[in-house]
Every structure is written in structure tokens, then in C-alpha cells.
């Protein structure tokens, strides 16, 4: 099994037909705490690349009777993230340039010095770390909006967060259960960031979003020609997040054939790509999530019992939003601040009527529904505070228009009349003209009523 990589420590492949070069490079690289595999020919290099994932490869351009130039695209086809440094004699710099055109990252001339190798390897390590961080930031961009700051006033939610933080330091599989939209994916991302694997990639696979016949390829990868439409090699999500975390969202929808292959991978970290019988190993930590009753699916025969027990090592339940009403105001406030900034609208908060509507709604869509409702309200709000009328109709249904003579306070009749006139006119000036008041008076009335 590949070791978990931390900082800029790399897994490196050395390909050179000269034993002394292999020995010198290996010694120099291992002194920097890198994991090194050294081979003498392209066939062995490709075999090693199929067995494990490498961050970096040193490839000699002259490999006896074979050309190292031809090895570059074959290595990159299997591992597109791999950085390749070619080893070349002083007289063949042109060949090194051609190798870089084919995908090599850099070159090192013979004779090389240990200091030159160390400097080059450290630079490549920094590049790999930055690429991983950028990928993580892109994947986590939605989570950076305050869908959940992982703070809660609810005891059950705090307990789930605290347990997740403790479990993150282990290698155990974590199963997150709860209704759709409760924030399971945000918690999974936090677990990755809290874990020792945070410097490595996190890959997310939404099981219901990928057709069942393609899910196996998405997870484990395939080689060109493995099936109709496989026009190029695909390393798969497991290989892409080696040393990191694989998040399987809505795992209850996993097709039975893929369940069997996933079980094998969990047990011995071994898998095969579609169309390639060569076994591969990958050190990946699994976090899974589901809104389904997995025990019920096991009883119905729709989910493997042995896979369920493998996944159910540490199980956490994320409570629905309706069971933690104390979290609604702070979450809504965080969403409002975020979307006010992104939409360049300096809103000051919610009116009392708006807050009451948020707190009264049962939120069947949980945090996701709250996020969408606040985003919509920020975009449509015409004042400096979000009122009930700015929220979606199913959250704050419009009140019946009062009739003349109804037993209602005069202020409520005035508010409803102003709201209706504003809704039926094209501008505030037109609304003021219909109401027979000036815009300044209309502005004050809107502020009083939170319109």
C-alpha cells in the first residue's frame, strides 16, 4: 500500500538503464524522505505505474535499444497528474525540449549533482502541493459559502460535529446519515480538512448522479477501448485522490455490481480498471453519506450486508433543520451576509416579519432550502432589509387582502394596500403617484412595514 504523503514528500519512479545512475538517484531522493522505485526499462516502468501511483518520474531518454521519449505519453496516459523529468546528456538538449513538448515537466542534464536533483525535486513537490490545494479549493468553493460554519447551538448537531472531528484523525471509514440538504457533504469536507490527509486530494462521487453503467468506470477507471465510447484512458477517481479522501455521496444508490468491487477495495485496497486485469493498489480513506435507510435496504436485499458493516464503522447522524430551530437565525444571517456581498447589495438584515416567517417554516429541504431561499430574497429585495414578501411564497404565503370594514387595525390595511400597489406598478414613483404621496413618504412607510 502506498504511504500517505505529507508536506512535499513524493512517490518517485526512476527509469534508467544504468545501474549506477539508478543507485545514485535513489540514494539522493531517499535522503529527502521520498519513496523511490527504480527500474531499468520501459516495460518495468509501465508495470510499476499500473501497480501504484507516482507523483514524479525521472526518465532517461536513452534506455538501451529503446527510446525514453516514447515512454512519456504512455506514463501520462495512466497517470495524467504525474510530473516527468527527463535525464539527458549535454549534447541532446534538443531532445529534452521535444520531450517537454510531449508532456515532460523539466529536464536534468548528465552529469547531474545531488544538489541539482534536490532543488528540482523540491520545486516539483511545491508544484504538486499547490495543484492539490487549488483542486481542493475549487471542489470546496460551495462549502466556503456559509452553508455550514460547523458551529451549532443544537446539542445533537454539536455532538455530531465533535465526533466527526475526533474520528477525522483516524483511518476509519465514516458513514454520514441524514436527510437530503442537511449538510452531510460539508461535514465530509471538514473531516478531510481535519484529517492527516488534508494535504492530499479529496474526490467526490455522487452515486445517483452517474449512470449505473458508468459508475464503475468513474470510480475505478478504464483503459481505451474497454467499452463503446472509451476513446482514451481514464485513471478514475480512486487514483486521482491517492493518499487523500474519497467521498461517496448517497452510497445507498450504488449498483450491486459496484458494491461488490467497492467491498473488495475497502478490504485490501486493491482494484482493477475496466479493460485492464492488472491489479492496482491505492491508499484512500473513505467517507460515505446517505439519506436512505441502509439497514432497511439490507433487509430488502438491495444493499450488501457485508458492505454495510464495512461502512458502518463510525456512523454519524446529521439532524434535520426543523429539529434544530435555534440554528435557523444564525444560518440565515450568514447566508444573507454572503449573498449580499456577492450581489453587491448592502442589506442590513431581516425584518421582524421576515424572521418570523423563517422560524415558522418546517424546512423540508433543510439547510440547502434555506440557502436557496435567502439567495433568492437577496436578489429580489428592493429595500435594505429582507421582509416576508421577499421570501418564496411557500415560506411566507401572501396574506389575504383585507376588505373595507374588516375588523383590522388601520396600519395593517395601509401596509397591505401599499404592498399591492407596489407590486402592480412599474416603479416607486408610479406607486407614489397612485397612493397620492411623495416618494419620501413612501420610503418611510416602506421602512416601517419592512417592504
SVG drawing of the C-alpha trace seen along z (x, -y; Angstrom):
<svg xmlns="http://www.w3.org/2000/svg" viewBox="-67 -64 96 74">
<polyline fill="none" stroke="black" stroke-width="0.4" points="0.0,0.0 1.3,-3.5 2.2,-5.6 0.2,-8.6 2.1,-11.6 2.5,-14.7 4.1,-18.1 6.1,-17.8 7.2,-14.2 6.7,-12.4 6.5,-8.9 9.1,-8.8 9.8,-6.4 13.4,-6.3 13.8,-4.8 17.4,-4.4 19.3,-1.5 22.5,-2.4 22.6,-0.7 24.9,-3.4 22.5,-6.2 19.6,-4.4 21.5,-3.9 22.8,-7.5 19.3,-9.0 17.6,-6.6 20.1,-7.4 19.8,-11.1 15.9,-11.0 15.6,-8.7 17.8,-11.0 15.0,-13.6 12.4,-11.1 10.8,-10.4 9.6,-6.9 11.5,-5.7 11.1,-2.8 13.9,-2.3 13.7,-0.2 15.9,0.3 13.5,0.4 10.1,-0.9 8.3,2.4 9.1,2.5 8.3,-1.2 4.8,-0.7 4.2,2.3 5.2,0.3 2.9,-2.6 0.0,-0.2 0.6,1.2 0.8,-2.2 0.6,-5.9 3.7,-8.1 3.9,-11.9 7.2,-12.2 9.3,-10.1 12.9,-10.6 13.1,-9.1 16.4,-8.6 15.9,-9.4 18.3,-6.6 17.2,-3.3 19.5,-0.8 17.8,0.0 14.6,-1.7 13.7,-5.4 12.6,-7.0 10.7,-9.6 8.0,-7.0 7.6,-6.2 6.5,-9.7 2.9,-9.7 2.4,-6.1 3.1,-7.1 0.9,-10.2 -1.9,-8.2 -2.1,-6.1 -1.3,-9.0 -2.0,-12.4 -1.0,-14.1 2.5,-12.7 5.4,-15.1 8.1,-13.7 11.7,-14.9 13.9,-13.6 17.5,-12.8 19.6,-13.8 23.3,-14.2 24.6,-17.7 24.6,-17.0 20.8,-16.3 19.1,-19.4 17.0,-19.5 15.7,-16.0 14.9,-17.3 12.9,-20.2 11.0,-17.7 10.3,-15.6 8.8,-18.6 6.6,-19.3 5.3,-15.7 4.4,-16.4 7.6,-16.3 7.8,-18.9 11.6,-19.6 14.9,-18.0 18.2,-17.4 21.5,-17.1 24.2,-14.5 26.3,-14.6 24.0,-15.9 24.8,-16.8 22.8,-15.8 22.1,-19.5 20.6,-19.9 18.4,-16.9 17.3,-18.1 16.4,-21.6 14.5,-20.2 12.6,-17.7 11.7,-20.3 10.3,-22.6 8.2,-19.8 7.0,-19.0 5.8,-22.5 4.0,-22.4 2.2,-19.2 1.2,-20.6 -0.1,-23.8 -2.0,-21.8 -3.6,-19.8 -4.6,-22.9 -6.1,-24.6 -8.1,-21.5 -9.3,-21.3 -10.3,-25.0 -12.3,-24.6 -14.0,-21.5 -14.8,-23.3 -15.9,-26.6 -19.5,-25.9 -18.6,-24.9 -16.8,-28.2 -20.1,-29.9 -21.6,-29.7 -23.8,-26.6 -22.5,-25.5 -19.7,-27.0 -19.8,-23.8 -21.0,-25.7 -24.3,-24.9 -26.4,-25.8 -28.1,-22.4 -26.8,-19.7 -27.3,-16.8 -25.6,-18.8 -22.7,-19.7 -22.3,-16.1 -22.1,-15.0 -19.5,-17.7 -17.4,-16.8 -17.5,-13.1 -16.5,-13.9 -13.5,-15.9 -12.3,-13.2 -12.8,-10.5 -11.1,-12.5 -7.7,-11.8 -8.2,-8.1 -8.2,-5.9 -11.7,-4.6 -14.5,-4.8 -17.1,-7.3 -20.8,-7.0 -22.9,-10.2 -26.6,-9.7 -29.4,-12.3 -32.0,-13.8 -31.0,-15.5 -29.8,-19.0 -28.7,-18.7 -25.0,-19.4 -23.5,-16.0 -21.2,-16.9 -20.0,-20.0 -19.2,-17.8 -17.4,-15.3 -15.2,-18.1 -14.5,-19.2 -13.5,-15.7 -11.0,-15.6 -9.5,-19.0 -9.3,-17.9 -7.5,-14.7 -3.8,-13.9 -4.7,-13.6 -5.7,-17.2 -2.6,-18.0 -3.7,-15.3 -6.8,-15.5 -10.4,-14.8 -12.6,-13.4 -16.4,-13.4 -18.6,-10.9 -22.3,-11.4 -23.6,-7.9 -27.1,-8.8 -25.7,-11.4 -23.7,-9.0 -25.5,-6.3 -25.1,-2.9 -23.3,-1.5 -20.7,-4.3 -20.2,-4.5 -17.7,-1.6 -15.6,-3.4 -15.9,-6.7 -14.6,-5.1 -12.0,-2.6 -11.1,-4.0 -10.8,-2.3 -8.4,-1.8 -9.1,-2.9 -11.4,-0.5 -12.8,1.0 -16.3,0.2 -18.0,-1.7 -17.1,-5.4 -13.9,-4.8 -11.7,-6.7 -9.0,-7.4 -7.7,-6.1 -9.3,-7.3 -7.4,-6.8 -10.6,-7.0 -11.5,-8.9 -9.7,-6.5 -6.3,-7.0 -7.0,-10.8 -7.3,-11.1 -4.5,-8.6 -3.3,-9.4 -6.5,-11.5 -10.2,-11.1 -12.9,-9.6 -16.4,-10.9 -19.2,-8.6 -22.4,-10.7 -25.7,-8.9 -24.0,-5.5 -27.3,-3.8 -27.9,-4.2 -24.8,-2.2 -25.5,0.6 -25.0,4.2 -22.0,5.0 -20.2,1.8 -21.0,2.7 -19.0,5.9 -16.0,4.1 -16.1,1.4 -16.2,4.0 -13.0,5.6 -11.3,2.3 -12.2,1.5 -10.9,4.8 -7.5,4.9 -7.1,1.5 -6.9,3.4 -8.9,2.8 -8.7,3.1 -9.5,0.6 -12.1,1.7 -10.4,3.4 -7.2,4.0 -6.7,7.1 -3.6,5.7 -4.3,5.2 -3.7,1.8 -3.3,0.5 -4.3,-2.9 -4.2,-4.3 -7.6,-6.1 -9.7,-7.0 -13.5,-6.6 -16.2,-8.8 -19.8,-7.9 -23.1,-9.6 -26.7,-8.5 -30.2,-9.8 -31.6,-6.2 -32.3,-3.6 -29.3,-1.3 -30.4,1.3 -33.8,1.4 -32.1,1.8 -30.0,4.6 -33.2,6.4 -34.7,5.9 -31.7,7.3 -30.9,4.0 -27.6,3.4 -24.9,5.9 -24.9,6.7 -21.1,7.2 -20.5,3.8 -22.9,2.1 -20.9,3.4 -17.7,2.3 -19.1,-1.2 -20.8,-1.4 -17.6,-1.7 -18.3,-5.2 -21.8,-6.4 -23.0,-9.9 -26.5,-11.3 -26.9,-14.9 -30.2,-16.2 -32.7,-17.9 -33.0,-21.7 -36.6,-21.5 -35.1,-19.7 -32.6,-22.5 -34.6,-25.7 -32.0,-27.6 -29.7,-27.3 -32.1,-28.9 -31.4,-32.6 -27.6,-32.4 -27.5,-30.3 -29.9,-32.7 -27.8,-35.7 -24.6,-34.1 -26.3,-33.4 -27.6,-36.9 -24.1,-38.4 -22.5,-36.1 -25.1,-36.8 -25.2,-40.5 -21.5,-40.7 -21.6,-38.6 -24.5,-40.5 -23.2,-43.9 -26.3,-44.7 -25.7,-46.2 -28.6,-44.6 -28.9,-45.2 -30.8,-42.0 -34.3,-40.7 -37.5,-42.5 -39.3,-41.0 -41.9,-39.7 -39.1,-38.0 -37.5,-36.4 -40.8,-35.1 -41.5,-33.5 -38.1,-31.8 -38.6,-30.4 -42.2,-29.2 -41.3,-27.3 -40.6,-23.5 -37.7,-23.5 -38.3,-20.1 -35.2,-20.8 -33.1,-21.6 -30.0,-23.9 -30.0,-23.7 -33.6,-25.1 -32.7,-27.8 -29.7,-28.8 -31.7,-29.0 -34.5,-31.0 -32.1,-33.6 -30.2,-33.9 -33.4,-34.5 -34.6,-37.0 -31.3,-39.0 -31.6,-39.2 -35.2,-40.3 -35.2,-42.5 -35.9,-46.2 -35.3,-47.6 -32.5,-47.4 -34.0,-44.5 -35.5,-41.2 -39.1,-41.0 -41.6,-38.1 -42.7,-39.3 -39.2,-38.8 -39.2,-35.2 -40.6,-32.4 -44.4,-32.1 -44.4,-28.7 -42.3,-30.0 -44.2,-33.2 -47.7,-32.9 -49.2,-36.2 -51.9,-37.3 -55.4,-37.8 -56.1,-41.4 -58.3,-43.0 -61.7,-44.4 -63.1,-47.7 -64.8,-47.3 -62.8,-44.2 -62.0,-44.2 -58.3,-45.0 -56.0,-47.8 -55.7,-50.7 -51.9,-50.1 -52.4,-46.6 -54.8,-47.8 -52.4,-50.5 -49.5,-48.0 -51.4,-45.6 -52.6,-48.4 -49.0,-49.7 -47.7,-46.2 -50.3,-45.6 -49.8,-48.9 -46.0,-48.5 -46.5,-45.0 -48.9,-46.3 -46.9,-49.3 -43.7,-49.6 -41.7,-52.0 -41.7,-53.5 -42.6,-56.9 -45.7,-55.4 -46.6,-53.7 -46.3,-57.0 -48.5,-58.7 -51.2,-56.1 -51.1,-56.4 -51.2,-60.2 -48.0,-60.6 -44.4,-61.7 -41.5,-59.2 -40.0,-60.3 -43.3,-59.4 -43.5,-56.1 -39.9,-55.4 -40.7,-56.0 -43.8,-53.8 -41.8,-51.0 -39.2,-51.2 -41.9,-51.0 -43.5,-48.0 -40.3,-46.3 -41.4,-46.4"/>
</svg>
